[in-house]
Amino acid sequence: MCYNIAFLTKRLEKYAERYKDTQPPGFLAAIQDKPDLPQYYFASGFDFPVLPLITGTGINFSSWGLIPNWAKDHENAAQIRTKTHNAVGETVFEKPSFRKSIVSQRCLLGINGFYEWRQFNKSKYPYLVTVKSSEIFSLGCIYDLWTDRNTGELFHTFSVLTTPANPLMETIHNTKKRMPLIISRENEKSWISSGLSMQEVRELIRPYDEADMEAYTISMAVNQVRNNRNVPEIMKPVNYPELTFFGT
């Protein structure tokens, strides 16, 4: 599944420029002089980071872990969002937490990489996975808005969709054999469009081409959840001689 990412794009203008072709006129002018973005060498979804989503109407800052609009109260919302970091692409149209959002509230999260683990000889080896064709690539996501009826506070939250793993990711994520939904650049505008039929949405939920992906192993320090993993060193390649990448 996808619970950990690298988000390195500090300047909002650069992030917006990357997605200008998906947006209506005036998009870039609207974000001038806005504050810098949060920068994460490693971000865990279980910390509920606030990240910039690309929607059909601009950039919305949203917290990872979707709260559906029907959540009863704060306690109920907190329980739900621990289970909604990911939405399984094969069932997203049926699950109560997601079925409204997949129809009309699709979005993109631009990232620089994501982390996944390979199990080998009872050890978990971490990898950083990137896309060759783009420094910033897009995860297919859905979002929802929930209002706490007791306080009136509005929560903007999201989930990352997942698909079956492609051959590269089957080797890395060799237990559950899943991967995040990566939306190709030519399909980004379609994904966030309100005009897609449900069949057209389903056709976009598929494994990304492994030929445009690459991965390398990194330090096992990333496995230590009590450490500060949000440091540049966490992304450096580390070789493990015992691993044969396309072997056992």
N, C-alpha and C positions, 0 to 999 in steps of 0.2 A: 504494500500500500504506500501512499505518499503522505508522510507526516513531517518531513524535514526538508528544508530548502535553503538555497543560497540566493540572497537578494542583494546585489551589490550596486545597483544604480542609485547613486545618491542625489543626483540632480533631477528634479521633477520635470524640467524642460526636456532633458534627454529621454526620459521615460515617455513623455507625451509625444515627442517627435517620432519615436518608434511606432506609435499607434495612430498617427494622424490620418492614415488612409482609411481607418475604420470609423472616423468621426465626422460629424457635420461641420460646415464652415464656422470659423470662430473658435474652434476648440483650443488651438494653441494660444490665442490671445487671452483666453479665459484663465489660463493658469500662470500667466506672467507674474513675477514677484512673489510667488508662493514659497513657503518654507521647503527646505530640503527634505528628502524622503528618509525614513529609517533605513539603515544599512545593516544587513545581516550576513556575516560569513557562514553562520549556521543559525537557523531559526526552527524551533520545534513548534508544531501546531498545538501541542499540549500546553504551551505557554500563552495561547490565544493571541498571537501577535496581530497588530493592526497593519494591514497592507493595502496598497492602492489597486483596486479592481478597475478594469476597463469594461464599461457597460455601453449600451447603445446611446447614452446621453452624456458621456464624459467619464471622469475619474471619480470613483467613490471609495472612501477609506472604510475598510471593513475588517472585522475581527474573525479569525479562523475558528470554525466550529459553528455550523449553522443552527440558529434558533428559529423554528418555524413560527409563522405568525399566530398560530393557534395555541402556543404554549400558555399554560394557565397562570403561572406566577413565576417569581424569580427562582424558587427552588426547582420547579419543574424545568425551567429553561436551562438551569445549570446542569441538571442531570442529562438532559437531551444532548447538549452541545459536546459533552465528552464522547459521544458516540457518532458525531456527524462531521468529523474532520474530512472523511471521504464519503462519496456516494458511488456505489457500485453501478457502473453503466448499464449492466444487463437488467437491473431491477429499479432503476431510478424513476421510471414512470409509474411504478406501483407503490413505492414506499410513502407512507403518509407525510413524512418530514420533507420529502423532495418533490413529489409529483406536481405540485403547483409551480415550484421554481423552475423545473426543467422545461415547462411549457412557455413561460414568459419572462423568466428572470435569469437568463444565462449571461455569463461574463467571462472575462479573461484575467488571469494573473500572470504578468510577465516576470519571469525569474531568470537567473543565470545558471542554475543547476539544481539538482535534487540529490538526496542521499538515500542509499539503500544498502542492505546488508546481505552477504552471502554466507550461508552456513557450510562449514567444511571442517571435518574432524572435530566436532563438538565446539568449534569456535565460530564467532561471528565476525566476518571481515567487512569493513565499511568501504563503500565506493562513492565517489562523486560522479554523477551522470550529467552530461551536457549534450547540446545539439550542435552539430558542426556548422550548420548554415546560418546561425544567428546567435549573436552574443546574448541577446534577450529573446527567450522563446516563451510560448504561451501555454499555460495549463487551462484546460476547459473546466470552468467552475459554474456553480449556481449560487444565488444569494437570496436572502429573505430579510424582511424588516419585522422586528418585534417590538411592541411597546409594553413596557412594564406598567400595568394599570395602577399600581400603588404609587409610583413616583412620576409617571409620565415620561420617563427616559426612553429614548428610541435607540434600539440596537440594530446595527447593520452588520450581518454576519454571512459567512459563505462556507461552502464545501468544495473540495476538489474531486472531480469525477475520476474513476479508475476503469481500466479495461484489462482483459487478459494480457499477459506479458507477450512481447515479441521475443524472438529467439535470443537476442542479447540479454534482455531482462529476465528471461527464464533461467539463464545461467547465473545471474546475480541474485535475483530474488527467488531462490530455488526452493522455497518452502511454499509460500502462497501463490507464487507465479502471477503476480499482478504488476501493473505499472500505472502511473498517472496518465490521464487523457491529455495528450499533447495535440494542440490544434495547429495545423500547418499554416504558414503565413497567408497562403492564398484562401484559406477558409476562415480566417479570423473575423472578417466583417460579417460573413454569413452566420457564424456561431452566435454573435450578439444581436443579430437581426430579429425583429419581432415578426417577420413575414414568413419564417420557415414553417413548413408542415411538420407534423410529428415524425413522419417517415423520413424527411430530410434531416431532422435532428438525429434520429437513430443512425442514419448512414454516416454521420460525422463522429459517432462514438465508436472508435475502432483503434487498434494498436497502431502506434506511430512506426514509420519505416526505420528499422534498425540501421540501415545504411547511412542515415543522417545523424546517428548517435555515436557517442564515444564515452568510455568510462575508465576510471583508474582507481586503484586502491589508495586509501589515505590512512592516517594514523588511527590506531585503536583508542587513542585518547578521546575520540568522539563518542565512544561507548560509555564513557563515564558521565552519567547525567548530573552528578553533583559538581562537575568541573564547569568552568566558563568555556563553553565551546564556541562562543561567538568571537573568535580571534582569527586573523589571517592564516596562521600556521595550520589551522585545522584543514585547510584545503590543499595542502602540499602533498604531492604523490609520495607514497611509501611502498616499497617493494616487499612482497612476501614470497620468498623462494619456494615455499611449500605449495603455493597455489599454481595450478595450471589452468589458465583462464577458460579455455574451451575443453578442459579435460574433465576429470571426475567431479 
